[in-house]
Each structure stands twice: as C-alpha cells, then as structure tokens.
C-alpha cells in the first residue's frame, strides 16, 4: 500500500484514516505555517519538520504524494468551506 500525505497525517496524529479526520488534520497542519509532514527512509514513519530543515536536507527528508488518498474534489471543497 502506498502511503499518501493524508495517510501519513492520520498516522502522525494517531487518528483513524477517514474523511473527517483528514479535513481536520489538514487544517491543523495548515495552521503550523512553517512545518511540513515528511519521512526519512520509511514512508510509514512520518515526522513533522520545520520547512527550513526539510528544504535544507533534501536527500534526507522526503515529502509525501498529495495526489492520492482522500484528496477528491468533495473533500477539498469541505476543507475550504469549514
């Protein structure tokens, strides 16, 4: 199974992977302006890093794919409407 950014968000915050939690966790992460969810070598082990550290070590840290997972039009509309 490919681990997407939405899966990783739920795993990082120990929440069940579902539409409602994804929406809430996306908002939570968005409020942390200078942080991003990423991983080192294992996508199943997400970490939260300051953007400077992430971009300063591009060979050590990797961003998740945001195209897959709970990322359809309906969820995006709910995300921005609440």
For each residue, the residues with C-beta under 8 A, 3 or more apart:
1:
2: 43 65 68
3: 7 8 11 43 44 64
4: 7 8 64 65 66 67 68 69 71
5: 8 9 37 63 64 65 66 69
6: 9 10 17 22 26 66 69 70 71
7: 3 4 10 11 17 69
8: 3 4 5 11 12 37 39 43 46 64
9: 5 6 12 13 15 22 25 26 29 37 46
10: 6 7 13 15 16 17 18 21 22 25
11: 3 7 8 14 17 44 46
12: 8 9 37 46 47 48
13: 9 10 25 28
14: 11
15: 9 10 21 24 25
16: 10 21
17: 6 7 10 11 21 22 70
18: 10 21 22 70
19: 22 23 70 75 78
20: 23 24
21: 10 15 16 17 18 24 25
22: 6 9 10 17 18 19 25 26 69 70 75
23: 19 20 26 27 75 78 79 82
24: 15 20 21 27 28
25: 9 10 13 15 21 22 28 29
26: 6 9 22 23 29 30 79
27: 23 24 30 31 79 82
28: 13 24 25 31 32
29: 9 25 26 32 35 36 37
30: 26 27 33
31: 27 28
32: 28 29 35 48
33: 30
34: 50 51 52
35: 29 32 48 49 50 51
36: 29 48 49 51 54 63
37: 5 8 9 12 29 46 47 48 63 64
38: 46 47 49 54 61 62 63 64
39: 8 42 43 44 45 46 47 61 62 64
40: 45 47 60 61 62
41:
42: 39 45
43: 2 3 8 39 46 62 64
44: 3 11 39
45: 39 40 42
46: 8 9 11 12 37 38 39 43 64
47: 12 37 38 39 40 61
48: 12 32 35 36 37
49: 35 36 38 53 54 61
50: 34 35 53 54
51: 34 35 36 54 55
52: 34 55 56
53: 49 50 56 57 61
54: 36 38 49 50 51 57 58 61 63
55: 51 52 58
56: 52 53
57: 53 54 60 61
58: 54 55 61
59:
60: 40 57
61: 38 39 40 47 49 53 54 57 58
62: 38 39 40 43
63: 5 36 37 38 54
64: 3 4 5 8 37 38 39 43 46
65: 2 4 5 68 69
66: 4 5 6 69 71
67: 4 71
68: 2 4 65 71
69: 4 5 6 7 22 65 66
70: 6 17 18 19 22 75
71: 4 6 66 67 68 75 76
72: 75 76
73: 76 77
74: 77 78
75: 19 22 23 70 71 72 78 79
76: 71 72 73 79 80
77: 73 74 80 81
78: 19 23 74 75 81 82
79: 23 26 27 75 76 82
80: 76 77
81: 77 78
82: 23 27 78 79
